[in-house]
Amino acid sequence: PTAHSGTGGRSQSQIITASGTSKDGTLRFVRNGIGMNPYASVEIYGIKGMWSLKKGGDDLKGNDVFLVQSFVGQTRILGVVEEEEEEEEEEEMEDVSQEQEDMSEDESEDESEGGGGGTLEEVTIPGFDSTTSTLYAGNVSVGHAYLQITKREIRLVHSGGVDDEEEALLDTWSPTPQEHMDSMESMITVASANLSGQIVIALRGGTLLHFVVVMEDGIPKLKLVGQKVMEREISCIDLHPFSSGLGLDNNVMEDDSMNFRRSAVVAVGLWDDFTVRLLSLSSSLNEVLRINLGTSSSTTDVEEMEEVKTEDEDTAEGGGHHMMARSLCLVTLDSTSASSSSTKNGGGGGTKVDMLLVGLGDGKLVSFAVVYTSGIWMVHSRKEVSLGTQGIHLIPFQNDASSSSDGEKTTIASSGTCVLATGDRPTVVYLTGGGSNNNTVTKDDGTIQYANPKLCYSNVSLAADAEESGGTGAAAAKASQQNVAVN
């Protein structure tokens, strides 16, 4: 027998099976999930945020080499340090047997076959401020610099291995007393940026500032290009660009090199507010769309989508702090990120949908498909799912292509963009089908209906869980695979 079970109202369903008989009978829980294999782990307490950095230079699509960790009142950096080959010192001992010498030679051969590799060690990057918490850290393609945003200032740092602290610091910006009269320790509250050099920060009091990184005399510099005062304190910001170039004109898209797209809008969430605002980055942060998170209806009609712009916050359901946005993610999801099975080649579509994902404080995840047509921003296909009770933080990431075979069937996981939603039930969100933003249907009454994207919410299952439950080695991996159902 099977039964559907879900906790928290609209949470993900699972199947409970009563299997076996008598003393061998078991209750088994089956639900959709994604397996992840941990390569290394270390216990570090008190981390408030983490960001990865790539090595400075032209190769901004290579592997990450630094891990920036933010703590209360300080910032630490872990770096990949390549292991140096050391000459082995031979000890002359009269009692060393030939067998021990053979074992030593075998160990040396195993180490040489294993390759070099590297280890994570605490390092320092000249120009980074380690005496305060970090709100954002990342690479910038303009000038190939590092960017660090703290509560006190914005810092552009040289990524070319300059050892001198003053030479490594390319440019800084901090709020002036005229812009904010409070303590210098807590002026900047929220920050977001992207590879193209777009930066948006929020000051205490609801002031939003837009910067870009520009080259002046061959040196990257910060330039303030927009400012807007919101009616409430700002809770979250996201500046992640749509890979489709949604909202950008063709000239801007052609100027973006190496596919480091610029964003046309920034998503902003406010405290004590049940909406998410989309502000244009090309028109002094003018509001182009206001999305009511409390709207329970999901629509694909243009006329009804216009009603989402309403400023009436009394329609918000649930009330309280739980309905406020705590994390935002603008992302282009690709249906090829879903797994497919085939005997020869796992064919897959190339559907891409521009999405806005909103993580709420009560563990709910709300998603919208975003479209831009005839100069108008709109959303449709609202979905809501409960991922637990803790607040959600959204992190987009790239899924690399991989494949596995059992002899008869080959399972292919294509590359694509997914989103990790953290919380008490970490979940990966990806696109499994549905129409793209360009797929529309005109109804008899003349209204336009957009195709509904299909999202999959897969719980993260670590292989280490199988080992803790009693399995080891191949048995643990097998157990982990049996417990993971793939859409």
C-alpha positions, 0 to 999 in steps of 0.5 A, a space after each residue: 500500500 502507498 499513501 501521499 503525505 506532506 507536512 506544512 500544508 503545501 509541502 512536497 508530497 512523499 510516498 509511504 510504503 509498508 513493505 515486507 512481512 512480519 519481523 522483516 516489515 518496514 515503512 519506507 519514505 520515497 520522495 524526489 531528491 538529488 544526490 550530492 557527493 561531498 568531497 571534503 568537510 570541515 567544521 567552522 562555526 558562525 559563518 554568516 555568508 560565503 562567496 567563491 572567487 576565481 583566479 584573477 586574469 582573463 580566465 574568469 570561467 575557470 575553477 574557483 580558487 578562493 572561498 571568502 567567509 563572513 563572520 560577525 566582525 571579521 572576514 576570513 579567506 580560504 585558498 587552494 594552495 598547490 602542494 609542492 613536491 618535497 624530496 624524501 630524506 633517506 634514513 640509513 638504518 641498519 635494521 630496515 628490512 627489504 620488505 619495508 623498503 618495498 612498501 615505501 616505494 609502493 607508497 611513493 608510486 601511489 602518491 605520484 599516480 594520485 597527481 598534485 592537487 591542492 589543499 585549502 588553507 587560510 590565506 590573505 588577499 591584499 586589499 581585502 578588509 578582514 576586520 569587518 563582516 562582508 556583505 558581498 564578494 566576487 569577481 568583476 570582469 572590468 579590469 579583472 578585479 575583486 570586489 568586496 562590499 562590507 558594512 562600511 564601504 565598497 572595495 575594488 581590489 587588484 587580482 594580479 597578485 600585488 603584495 602591497 596593501 595600498 597598491 592592491 586597493 584600486 578604489 573605495 567608496 563609503 557613505 558620507 555623513 550627508 547621505 547617512 548620519 548614523 554610525 559608520 559601522 552599519 551604513 550598508 545593510 544589503 548588497 548585490 553585484 555581478 560579473 559585469 561590474 554592476 553594483 547595488 547597495 542599500 543604506 540604512 533608512 531605505 536608500 538604494 545606490 547603483 554603481 558601475 565599474 568603469 575603466 579610467 586611465 587603465 584602472 577600474 574605478 567605481 562610478 555612482 550612476 543612480 540613487 533612489 529612496 524607498 519608503 521602507 528599509 530594504 530586506 534583500 536585493 538581487 542583481 543576477 542577470 538573465 542569461 537570455 539578455 531579457 530587457 537589454 537592447 541589442 547594442 548592450 548585448 553585443 558589448 557584453 563580452 564572454 557572456 558576462 551579461 549585464 542586468 536590465 533590472 534589480 529586484 528589491 524586497 522591503 521590510 514590512 512590505 508584501 511586494 517585490 519591486 523590479 527597478 530599471 537600471 537604465 532609467 535612474 532606478 525607476 520602478 517598472 513592476 510591483 509584484 504582490 507576494 500575497 496574491 493567491 491566484 496564478 494567471 497567464 493572462 496579460 490583463 490579469 498580470 497587469 493587476 499584479 502591479 497593484 499597490 494594495 498590500 491589504 490583499 497579502 495572505 498570511 500577514 506578519 513577517 513571514 510573507 516578507 521577502 528574505 531572498 531574491 533570485 533573478 535567473 534563467 532556468 534551462 530545461 536541459 538541466 533536468 536528467 533524462 534517460 535514453 538508450 543511446 542519446 538522451 535528447 533534451 529540449 532547449 527551453 529557457 525561462 526567465 524566472 524570479 524566485 522569492 524566498 520567504 521568512 517562513 520557509 515558503 518559496 514563491 516563483 514567477 516567470 518574467 517576460 518583457 514585451 513592447 517595453 513592459 515588464 510582466 510576470 505570470 505562472 505564480 507558484 508557491 511551495 513550502 520547503 520547511 519552516 526556516 527562512 530561505 536563501 537562494 543561490 543560483 549555480 551551474 550544473 555540469 553535464 554528466 552521465 551514468 550507465 547500468 548496461 541497458 539504460 544510460 542516464 544523462 544529466 545535461 548542463 544547465 542553471 539550477 537554484 539551491 534553496 537553503 533552509 531546514 530542507 535544502 532543495 534544488 529547483 530546476 526546469 523540467 519542461 513547459 514553454 519558453 517565454 516566447 511561447 504564447 497562445 492568443 485566445 478567442 477574446 484576443 488576450 495572450 496566454 503564456 506557456 506555464 513552465 514546469 518546475 521540479 523541487 528536489 531535496 538534496 540527499 548527501 551520500 554521507 547520510 548513507 554512510 552514517 546509516 550503516 553503509 560504507 563504500 560501494 554499499 553506501 553509494 548504492 543505498 544513496 542511489 536507491 533512496 533518490 528518485 529522479 524526475 
